[in-house]
Each structure stands twice: as structure tokens, then as C-alpha cells.
């Protein structure tokens, strides 16, 4: 144990004392005024670091604050697991780079040192040496000789492959989703041992049978698959197993959280999560997810464990992730209407009759305020989450959908309108986006998570999508959920439910934004010549490109050129709505039937290759903007204060002043894993 209490000394920070964590000061007349919260921390390379507040913190009871604190500590205790999962040398590299950063006494004004600082910050942001979004290895802007000088000057060691890989072409992709290649062998992600192949993985798991075929276990979710003397075996993430030292710390904090649970259901779920971490049992994991999904009472909720499978090229293994949430009472009440009407949306969708659920159960939707994140959710964070992922639990028990309200607000405050003005087709499109774009985005996220992921069902006898659709499973599922949202964004039902004042105008703004992003604006995130690799980027492109292609005969979406610049203008929103419905029907058919050839044709045909002329143009037009295309967050720090008896009397929220300061503190306080695991 490295720290009994989180004791942090932070330079240049805000101390959170008010309702919205804003510091109150006196003006010249002695009247209290509130200082505007500064969302921006710093910007480097293609990344912008932001802060977020925790609205409602002071309205929580001390017991609730303790629960949030313990859950946050549990999340951070597993932080290094994500680093090791991302790449086998990440922890060794991070330790060396941080050692240089904190010890170097030489010239810190040189261009080489500035490049070193930027490289380290990029590595921190990505939880490793591969870009958090493109999956490409991050290239240092300094030479290997310069790093050797730094290592020698600071008496820090980094040798062998861990040093060489920073500058060579080995392990160039964290996740390789290319067609007709050995995706496992060509992916640097540390879910598989050396010499393990696609065929090995498929053969290994084909032999595994769940005790109940109607409730398939999530085989491979919490393990590393390795080959020893030609024999495949799993190294399970659990106490006493792989990552055991960090997992024991997670369990320690989860036990404290269980002791202050808000209710019996929440406490029972935490108990099952503890048992899962101790045993590694996938049956216990399912039992936990059933209990967690049903635990909907209370003001506090959380996500913690090995969950999303986007980083596995074959979609088996879960990345470590933690998000601790406080209910946003006002917004959750407004959006609960979606959950209550989930069956209507399913019944009126364009899906084939046999692919519709007859009984959409247990879909709960909340807007929450994040109190802390770790692992796969930090520093780069989602804005909405829908869990659990197991299809049978969704069908029988239901799911929880959340929108991360304070994260979305922080993003919007930090945004810039300049890039938008560059890529909109005309003033009408700009006005629509400025007036209705934000509400459209929020509704799309809600529809995507609540209705999208909860809709549809597999045909009897069809296996899980990771088995049938393989490396295309994640992008197909995200695109399918996007299409559900798009289809219903242009529907009078939203106005009937009181969610919008003008459904058609909101729908138009949402359609404009989606096509503009899918065909152009998201390309600023790629280097020239790159294919689209990330699952969400792929789905936005194949949805948009398919709709553009299929609507050409009717000029539904028009490609226009003015003054050498390309724009995409929607001429017929009604027909685009119909096209989205047709594609939704087809994507559900692909998932329901497990049609690999069809998903391969869809994704490879529309979602992978980039129009190089448009890409070059987009990058050139984007050069004028200084705002980075990617954003992420430092986390507020929860600092407990104790009385003489060692009892927590209050917990304060402190905003960190710098990104490096938080990253270094995390490494020092939560470094529970060895460099090699």
C-alpha cells in the first residue's frame, strides 16, 4: 500500500467550495461574485486538455461522498492495468520518460526538450505509445541519440526493445483491423502473447461451451491468451493472477464502498464485483451484471472492470475502465421519457418483424455528472455509455444508459465556431447548427444509447456478434445504434413526447452535422494516406458514404465545389430519412443473421478507404485553426479531511492546475503493477 489517504499538494489550482465548484470572491464593493470556471488547461500536438466540474457535490450526504470517494479510488487503483493492456512495454517506457522529466537539469528551452515534453504528454494522454484514436504508434520529434543523452544525464535506464521500439517500425499499430491479415499478430495490444494468431483465437474459443447456450458467457473478456510450448492458455485477470497486485487494491476500495452502499441492491452488486475480481469467474461476471443492471435506486452509480472490447482486434477482451457518476436529477427526469417509450420506438422501427424485440425491458436512462474516471475512460472520455454488453442480459434484464452531462457541458464550453463555419455549405446550415446542433447532439446520444443499443434481437441459433462478425462487430454495432438515433431524430414523436419544440428543424440540423462530420470533418483526425481504423470513425463514414452513394440518383446529398472547396449539401431530408431507415434495417439483418460477408462488404466498401483528394483538402482548410481536434480531461481530486479519531469529516473537491502534475501524481500514488506482467 503506497497511500493510506490521498494527500495531494497541487500548485495553481481552484479549490471547489460552491455548488458548482466555483470560487466566490469579493469585488471592489464587497459584493460576492463568482469566478467563471476555466475549462481549458493546456493544448499540445493534436490534443486539448480540459477540466470538468462536479455539480451537486455539496448536496450529497457525507455517506454519499464517501461512496463516491471509495469508488473513485478503486478506479484509479487499476489505472496501470490499462497501460499494460495497451502495450507490453508501456509501463517500462512511462517510468523511464517520467524519470527523465522529473530529474533533468539541462537546457529546457531547446527544441529537443520541447519535443520530449510534447511526446511524454501524448503518451500520457493515450495511456501508452500508440495514439488513442488512430492506433498508430506516436512518433517522437527527437532522435534516439537525444533520448540516450537524457537517459545518461538523469541516470535513468531504458534499454533493448523498449527503447528501440520508440524509433523503429515494429509494433506500429495498437489495433490492426485491416482485411485479410492476421489481425492478432499485427496488433501491438497486449491481449495476446507472441505467435498467437487469429486462427489460434478462433479455434481456442470455438471449443468452449457455456453451461446455458441461451446465456453465453463472455469468454476471453478478462484474460490474456498466450502460447506456451505450443499450447494455448489463458492468464486470467484476478487476485493472485495477472494484474493481481492492482486488483487487490481495487478490491480494498470496493469493500469500503460496499460498506457505505446506498441500498441493499447496490451493496449486493458490489459484493458480486468483489467476488468476480477475486475469482475471475465469468459466471460471476454475468451474475454481477444482472445485479448491477437491476440496481437503479440511489444517487450514485459506477462502471468498473474489463468492459469494452474495441481494443481487441477480434472483440473478445475487455479494456479496464472506471467511471463514477452522480445523478443529474433535473436532466434525468426530462430524459426518462425515452426509457418509458422504448417499446414504441422498437415497434415502429423499420426493422424486419422477426428482428424486433417483443418486449424491450429494463432500459434505464440517466443524465449523470462524472466524479472521476480512469483506465479506458481517461483522459479521453466517452460522452455516453450503455451497459452491459451481453445481448442476453439486454434482452432479459435490460440495460443502463447514461449521458455524461458535465463532460458534455465542458466540451461545449471549450468549443470553437471557426472550424464549423469553414465546413458548412451555407448560412442556413450554420444557423441550424448554432441554434439546434447541441440539442440534436444530446438527443442523438440518448437515442443511440437508450434505444439503439437496446433494440433488435439475434435470430435463434446465431452466435454472439464477436464470433459471427469478428473484427467488424464493434463498428457494425455502433453504426446500427447511430442509425436508430438518426432515424428517430427526424420524427414528430420527439415533439409529441415534449423533447423538442420543432422536430423537423432539430432533425435537419442533426442530419447536416452527421453527414458533414462523416464525410469531411472527422478526416482532420487522420494523417494523409491513412485508412480509417477506429470503430466509431468507421461507422460514421460508412453510414454517411452509403447514404450519399444510394441517394445519388435522386440527388439526396449533393457534392458541391465553390472556390476550390468541397461541401456536402442535403437537398432532401425526407429521402435521407428513408435511406437511414433502409440501412438500419440491413444492419440489423446483418447482426441478427450473423452475415459476415455482408458486413465485410459494407465496412470495407464504405468505411475504410478515404477519398484522398478530399482528405488533402480538409487538412489544408483546417490548418488555419489552432484548436486541437481531440480533447480530454484532468480529473477533479477528492481530498478527504479527518478528525483526531481518523474519521472522515468532509471531502473536498480540488481542481488540478496542470496535466503533467496529475499524471505524475497518478504514477506515484497508483503504481501497483511491476514494469513487466
Secondary structure, 3 states (H helix, E strand, C coil): CCCCCCCCCCCCCEEECCCCCCCEEECCCCCEEECCCCCEEEEECCEEEECCCCCCHHHCCHHHHHHHHHHHHHHHHCHHHHHHHHCCCHHHHHHHHHHHHHHCCCCCCCHHHHHHHHHHHHHHHHCCCECCCCCEECCCCCCHHHHHHHHHHHCCCCCHHHHHCCCCCCCCECCCCCCCCCCCCCCCCCCECCCCCHHHHHHHHHCCCCCCCCCCCCCCCCEEEEEECCEEEEEEECCCCECHHHHHHHHHHHHHHHHCCCCHHHHHHHHHHHHHHHHCCHHHHHHHHHHHHHCCCCCEEEEEEECCCCCCCCCCCCCEEEEEEEECHHHHHHHHHHHHCHHHHHHCCCCCHHHCCCCCCCEEEEEEEEEEEEECCCCCCCCEEEECCCHHHHHHCCEEEEEEHHHHHHHHHHCCCHHHHHHCCCHHHHHHHHHHHHHHHHHHHHHHHHHHCCCCCCCCCCCCHHHHCHHHHHHHHHHHHHHHHHHHHCCCHHHHCCCCCCHHHHHHHHHHHHHHHHHCHHHHHCCCCCCCCCHHHHHHHHHHHHHHHHCHHHCCEEEEEECCEEEEEECCHHHHHHHHHHHHHHHHHHHHHCCHHHHHHHHHHHHHCCCHHHHHHHHHHHCCCCCCCEEEECCCEEEEEECCCCCEEEEEEEECCCHHHHHHHHHHHCCCCCCCC
